[in-house]
Amino acid sequence: MLTIWGRATSSNVQKAMWAVGELGLPHQRIDAGGPYGGLDTPAFAAMNPNRTVPTIDDDGLIVWESNAIVSYLCTRYGAGTMYPDDWPRRAAAHQWMDWMQATFYRDWIDLFWGLVRSPPSKRDAAANAAMAARCGERLRILDAHLAKRPYVAGETLTMGDIPIGSTLYRYFGMEIERPTLPNVEAYFARLRDRPAYQAHVMVSYESLRATDR
Ligand SMILES: N[C@@H](CCC(=O)N[C@@H](CS)C(=O)NCC(=O)O)C(=O)O
């Protein structure tokens, strides 16, 4: 049995769960992290010494790091679908997963913390605007790519869509300046039609919002 540890409001857990949903894998998810705690126990640390979610146990195989989990699940259970069977599409899927994690994420996570996880009195409007502008510039790169294909690796959804696709739900929900991104917006609309995206990514994160009270 596949077990996933992680709270449903974690964007990294959402990546793993969206992959699980697309692959239709029998599983159980155990709430952990945030208000649920559970990451500081010796048993959890033995599985994942980083004490972070998501962490999975697939019949005794432990994997942590959300992108590695997505890759593991898709390469093992989604050959020919979520893991494309030709090298060019595999390369594209890996490229866009890494682009999200290594390039887009740096500004994105600071913007999310600056806007959502900081109370209004501590927000730095100028810094947030600068980060939003950098995120917008990065997304122009994705927009140009999606002008020629509906998904990052071609005609169908693959693991390459999971990291950046899951981020778009929060990006488009934020009160920030955004450039015109017609192809990214059309892509986001396609993702919103998917039951697994609705179930695991379109999750309220209001409980994460910091207030001054
Ligand atoms: N690079 C790691 C980051 C994992 C991470 O920082 N997860 C956060 C949740 S998004 C966490 O475990 N936070 C502690 C908590 O939720 O209590 C990954 O992609 O899995």
The ligand as an SDF file (V2000), in Angstrom:
LIG
                    3D

 20 19  0  0  0  0  0  0  0  0999 V2000
   11.9920   20.5620   -1.0790 N   0  0  0  0  0  0  0  0  0  0  0  0
   11.0390   19.8730   -0.2510 C   0  0  0  0  0  0  0  0  0  0  0  0
   10.3830   20.8750    0.6780 C   0  0  0  0  0  0  0  0  0  0  0  0
    9.5040   20.1750    1.7030 C   0  0  0  0  0  0  0  0  0  0  0  0
    8.8890   21.1830    2.6590 C   0  0  0  0  0  0  0  0  0  0  0  0
    9.5210   22.1800    3.0390 O   0  0  0  0  0  0  0  0  0  0  0  0
    7.6430   20.9060    3.0400 N   0  0  0  0  0  0  0  0  0  0  0  0
    6.9560   21.7800    3.9570 C   0  0  0  0  0  0  0  0  0  0  0  0
    5.4780   21.8670    3.5810 C   0  0  0  0  0  0  0  0  0  0  0  0
    5.2500   22.6160    1.9950 S   0  0  0  0  0  0  0  0  0  0  0  0
    7.0430   21.2150    5.3600 C   0  0  0  0  0  0  0  0  0  0  0  0
    7.2610   20.0350    5.5660 O   0  0  0  0  0  0  0  0  0  0  0  0
    6.8240   22.0970    6.3270 N   0  0  0  0  0  0  0  0  0  0  0  0
    6.7250   21.7270    7.6950 C   0  0  0  0  0  0  0  0  0  0  0  0
    5.2990   21.5710    8.1190 C   0  0  0  0  0  0  0  0  0  0  0  0
    4.3870   21.5470    7.2490 O   0  0  0  0  0  0  0  0  0  0  0  0
    5.0820   21.4490    9.3360 O   0  0  0  0  0  0  0  0  0  0  0  0
   10.0060   19.1600   -1.1420 C   0  0  0  0  0  0  0  0  0  0  0  0
    9.8080   19.6200   -2.2700 O   0  0  0  0  0  0  0  0  0  0  0  0
    9.4250   18.1550   -0.7130 O   0  0  0  0  0  0  0  0  0  0  0  0
  1  2  1  0
  2  3  1  0
  2 18  1  0
  3  4  1  0
  4  5  1  0
  5  6  2  0
  5  7  1  0
  7  8  1  0
  8  9  1  0
  8 11  1  0
  9 10  1  0
 11 12  2  0
 11 13  1  0
 13 14  1  0
 14 15  1  0
 15 16  2  0
 15 17  1  0
 18 19  2  0
 18 20  1  0
M  END
$$$$
